[in-house]
Amino acid sequence: MRKKPQKGGILIKTNPEEAINFFIKNCKVIEWKRRTENSASGVIFECTLKDDVESPYEMIRSTDFKLPVKKIILKLVGIDSDVRDDTLDDYKANTWKIPSLSSKKLEQEETFKKEINIQTDIFLKTISYLDPVCPAPVYASIKKDANYALAFISKMRIPAEAGNYPRMTVGKLDGISGAIENGSIPYLGILGMEIADGYENFFDLYYETSEADIRKYENMSRLKILDMALKTGYSQGDFHSGNILVNPLATRYYSGILGNSIIIDFGYANKIPIEKLQQIKQLVSENKLVEALKIFNTLKRSDDLSLSEYPNFYGWLSYNYDNAQKQQMTLNNPEDIVAENQKLISLKQAEETATDERIAFYNDSIHSGERDKYPLLPLSNAVKNSLFEGMLSGGKKKNKMRSRKNSKKGTKNIKKQRIRKSRRICL
C-alpha cells in the first residue's frame, strides 16, 4: 500500500483537504497578486510556507524533483448557483464586485470543473520528461456552504496580515467575504496549484527586463504553447502575458540558456479544430514554426470569442503585436520570417538537448536503486496513472478495484457502476 497519496501530479503526504489547511495555517505570508485584473472571474493569491515547516507537497518537475513545494497559488472564483434573484438585471446577476477591482463574472459549476480537469490533463500529458507546460493542481473544491467558504477565507486572513501589502491583501479577502455574505458569490470555487520559487508574472517582466531577454522569454512561451497543442490538442485560449510565468534563472530546460516559462489559467482553453491542428503539426514537422504560430491567431476561445479581435492581448504569439513597444507589428517579409523562425528553431534545439541530458541523467544506472527519486524517463504509464489518482472521485485505481468487485456481482451491478462513473464529479 502506497504511503503517499497523489493528486494531480503532486505528491501529497496527507489527504488534499488536510494538506491545504496545513499549508495555509503555516504560511508566513499570503499576498494578493496585482495581476488579478487580468482574470475575468477570479482573484489570485500567492501563499508562501514558513521556512522551518515541512511542506505537505513535493514537486514533480525536472531539477526540482521531490523537493518540497514552498509556494502555491490560490485562485478564488465566484460560482453561480441555480437560485436566481429575479430583481437583478442579467449583468448584476452574473457578476460580483469587490473594492478597487473590476467586476468579476460568476462561473458555472461545470465550467470551473472543466478548467481544473483541462489543466490536470495538460499537466499529465506534458510531464513525461519532467518539463510540464503548466503547474500541477494541488487542491480543488467548491464550497457551497457559505460558512465553510467564510471559514476558508478566515484561515487565509491571518498570514495575509503579515505580508508586504497587508491592507491590500486583507482588503481583497474581506471583500470576497462580504460578497459571500451578501449573496453575490453564491458558491466559492477554490483552485490551488504548485509553483516553484523564482517564477514571476511575465506581464511585470516587460517593465523590468532587457528587450533581448523579453524576446527570449516570448520565444520560450511560444514553444510551450506549440508543445501543448502538439501533445494535448489544446489551445490555452487566453495567452496574454499575465497568464505566463517566467523564471529568469531556471537551468537545464534549455541547454546553455537560462530561463523557463509555464502557462497558467485554463478557463478559456479550447480544443483546436482537427484541420487546424493538422496544419500546425505539418508546419512544425517542416520547421516552419512562425507559420504554425500564426494559425493560433485564427482560433477562438471556449466562449467563442475570436482571438484575432484582441491583438493587444494575444497578437504577440503570432507576431501581430509587439508587447514591449506596445504597438502593432507585421511579420510578412520572407527574410524576417526566416530570421525569426531560426531563433525559434535554435531555442527548440537547445530544449531538445536539455531533454536528452535530463533523460541520460535520470536513466543512468547509478540511480537504479533510487527510482522513487530518479524515475526512468519518459515516465511510464504506471507512474502517470498514479499521478492521476485523486483528481477524479475515488481515483483510477479504486475504480478498477470496484469494477473487479462488481464483475462478481453480475451485469446489473456493472451497469450501475457505469452510471455512477458517468456522474462522477471531476474535482
N, C-alpha and C positions, 0 to 999 in steps of 0.2 A: 504494500500500500504506500502510495507516494505521500511524503510528509508535507510537501509544499504545494498546495493547490494553486492553479494558474488561471489567469483571466486576461484575455485579450493580448497575449504576448508578454505579459509582465509576471514575474514570479511574485506571488503574494504569500506571506508567511502565516496568514490567518484568513478568515473569510473577508470578502470585499467590504462589507459594512463596518466591521471592526477595524479593518485596515485604514479606511478613510477617516474614521472618527479618531483613531490613534494619531494619524498624521496631522490632522488639524489641531488636535489638543496639544501636540508637541511642536507646533510651528513656532519659530522665533519671530516670524513676520508674515503677514499676508498683505499684499499690495494690489490695489486696483490698477489694471493696465489701461493706460490712457487711450490706447488704440481701439478701445471698446466701441468708439464711434463707428468703426468700420464693420461692426457686427450688427446685422439687421434685427436680430431677435435676442441676443444675449449680452450679458455683462461678464467680463473676464477678469479673473483674479489669479495672481501668482503666489503660490504658497511655498515657503522655504522652511525646511525642518531644522531644528536646533542641531548644532554641531555635535553635541555629545549624546544624541539619541539615535538608537539603531533604527534604520528605516524598515518599514514593513514591505517595501518593494525592492526588487533587484532588476537591473536593466538587462535587456537582451538586444545589444547592438554593438557591433564592431569592437573598437578598442575598450569599450566600457562594459563588456560582457560580465554580468553578475556583480557589478559594482552597485552599491546602494543608491537608490533614487532619493535625492535630497530636495528635489524641486518638482512640483506638479502645477498644472494649470487647471483651474476650475471655471467652467462656463455655466452660469446660471441663466436659465431660459424660462420665460413665461409660457405655460402650456394651456391651450384652450380647453374648455370643458363643454359638455353637451348642453349645459344650462346657460341660457342667454337672457340678458336683460333687454327686454323689448323697448325700453325707454331710451336706449342709447342708439345713436346712428351707427352705421356699419363700421366707420373708421374707428370710433371710440371703442366699439365692442371688440375690435380685433387688434387693439394696441394697448400698451401700458407705458407709463412715463414716470421717471424719477428726476429729481432736480439736477440741472446742468447737463443732462444728456438728451439727445433727440429721442423721439418716440420709438419704442421697440414694438415689433409685431408679435402677436401671440402665435406660437407654432401649434400645429395639430399634433396630437399624440403620436400618430403613425409617422409623421414627418420627422419628429425627433428620434424615434426608434430607428427609422431608416438611416438617418445621418450616422448614428452610432454603429449600426451594422455595416454601412459602407466603409467607414473608417477602419473598422476591425478587419473587414475583408481585404482592403487595400494593404493594411499593415501585414497581414499574414501572407499575401501574395507577393510581397516585395521584401520579405525577411530572409529569404534563402541564403543570402551571403552576408547577413548581419548589417545590411545597409537599407533599412526601410525608408520609404519616401515620406512617412508621416509618423507622429508619435503614437504609441500604443495607448488605448483607453485603459484606465485602471479602475474606473468606477462609473456607473450609470444608473440613474434612478429617477423616477417621477414621484414626487411627494404630493399625494392627493389630499392628505390631511393637513390642513393649514398649521396645526400645532407642530407636526413633525417638520414641516418646512421652516417654520419660525425657529424651532429648536436648532436646526442645522445652521441657519444663518447666525444664530446667537453664539454657537461654537466658534464660527469664523471671526466674530467681532472682537474677541479677546486678543488674539495675536495681531489683528488688524490695527489695534490701538498702539502697537509697538513699532509700526512701520515708519518709513521716512516721510510719508504723507498721511498721517493717521486721520486727519479731519476729512480728507478726500475719500479714503477707503471706507472709513466708518460711515461717512455720509451716504455712500452708494449702497452699503449693506442696509442701513436704516431705511433708505428709500425703497429698496426691494421689500423689506419687511412691511413697510407702510402699504405698498401695492398689494401684498398678500392680504393684509388685514382689511383693506377696503374692497377687496374682491376683483381688482383689475388684473391680478395674476391669479387665476382660478387654481392652477396646479403649478408646482415648481419643478422644472426639469434640471437635473444636475449631471454634467458630463465632466469627469476628471481624466486627465491624461498626463503621462510622464513627460518630462522634458529634461534633457541633460543640461548641466550648468554650462554657461558660455553662449547659449543661443539667444540672439536678440531679434527683435522685430525688424524686418528689412526696411519698413517704412522709415524708421528712425535712422537707419544707417545712411540713407540718402543725404542726410544733413551732417553726417559726422565722418564720412569716409571719402577717400580719394576716388576720382572718376574711374581710374584703372581698376580699383578693387570693386567698385559698383558694377562695372561691366563683367568682371569675373563672376560675381555672385549672381548676376542676372543669367549668365550662361549656365551656371550650376543649377539654377532653378528651372531653366528651360529644359535641361537634360532630365531633371527629376520629373517634370510634367510629361515629357515624352516617354520616359521609362514607365510611369504609372499607366499611361494609355496602352503601351505595348503589353504590359504584364497583367493588367486588370480590365482593360476596355473602358475605363472611366476617364472623364474629364472632371477636374475639380470644380469647374463651373464658376468660381468666384476668385480667380487667381490675381487679385490686386496685391500690392506689396505688403499690405497689412496682414495677409494670410500666409506669409512666408517668413520663416525664422532662419537666421543665419548665424553660424558660429565661425567667426573670422580666424580662430586659432585651431580649429579641428585639424587633426592629422590623419593620414592613412586612408582617406577617402578618395584622394586624387594624388597619385604618386608624384612627389616633389612639389606639390602645391598645397598651401594652407587653405582651409575653409571647407564648409559644407552647408547645405541648406535642406530644410524639410518643409513640408506643406501642412497647413492646419485648416480647420473649418470646412466640413463637407456637407453643409446644409443645402447647397445648391448643386451638389455633384450629380452628374448625369452620365448614363451610358452613351458612348459615342456611336452614332449610326454605323451599321456594318460597312456600308460602302465607303464612308469617310475614314473609318478605322483601317480598312484595307489600303486606302490611298496613303495613309500615314505610314503603315508598315512597309509598303512598296518603296516610298521615298526614303525611309530610313535605311532600308536594305541597299539603296543606291547611294547612300551617304549624302543625300540631299536634305539635310536637317532643317535648313532655313525654310525650304518649301514645305516640309512636313509641318513646321510650326505655324505657317500661315493658314493651314486648314483649321486650326483652333479658332481663328477669327470668324469662321463661318458657322460655329456651333451655337447651341442655345443652352441656357441654364435649365435646371429642373423645373423652374417656374415659367418656362417658355420665353424668357427674355433673351433677345439676341445679343450676343457679346459684342458684335460689331457696332452696336448703337452706343457703346460706352468706351470709346478708345482711350480716354484719360485714365480709366481704371484697368482695362485689360489689354490695351494696344501694345504694351511693352513686349508681351510674349511673341507677337507676330511682327515685330519691328514696325508698328504703325504709330507708336508714341514713345517719346524719349522722357522717361520719368525724371532723369537727372536734370535735364534742361527745361522740363515742363513745356514741351511743345510737340506738335505733330511732326511726324517724320515719314519718309517713304524709302523703301529699300527695293528699288526696281532695276537699278543699274546692274547688269550682269557681273561686272567686275567687283562691285561692292558686295553682291550676294556671295560670290566665290570667296571673298576675303572673310566675311562673317561666318560662312559655312566652315571654313578651315579652322577658325577659332573654336567652334563647337566640336569639330572632329578631333582636334588636338586635346581638348579637355576630356572628351569621351575616351580617347586612348589612355589618358592619364588615369581615368576612373577604372578602366578595364585592367590596367597594370596593377593598380592598388587592390582590385578584387582578386587578381591572381596571387598577389603577395599574401593577402589575407587567407586565401584557401591553403596556400603552402604552409603558412604558419599554423593554422588550426588543424590541418590534416597531418602535420609532422608526427612521426611515430613516437617522438619523445613525450607526446601528450596522450598516448594510448591509455594510460592508467587514470587519466583525469577527464574523461569525456563529458562529465557533467559540467566541467569548467571550460573545456575546449571541445565543443561538439564538431563532428565531421561536417564539412561544407561540400555541397549545399545541404541545408538541413533536411533530414529525412521526413517523410510523411508522418511517421510516428511522432516525431518531435512537434511538427506543425499541428497535428491533431491534439496533442496535449496542450499546446498554447491556446487552442480554440476553446478548451473546456471552460465553462463558466459564463461565456457571453450569451449562449442560449440557455434557457432554463434547464438545469439538470446536466448540461454538457453532453458531448458526443458519447463519451464512454458510458455514462449512466443510461443513455437512451438505448445504446446497443445491448446493455445488460437487461433492460426492460424488455427489449424485443425478444431476447432469448427466452426469458421467463414467459412472456405472452405466447410464444410459439408452442409452449407446452399446454397452454390453456385452450387452444383451438382457434379457429378462424374468427369467431365472433370477437374475442378479446383483441386479436391482432387489428381488426378493423377499428375498434375503439382506440387502440394505441395510435393508429394513423391519424385519427380525428384529433386526438389530443395534441399530437405533434404539429399538425397544421395550425392549431390555435395557439401555439406557444408564444409567449411574449418574448421578443428578442432583445432583452436587456440583461 
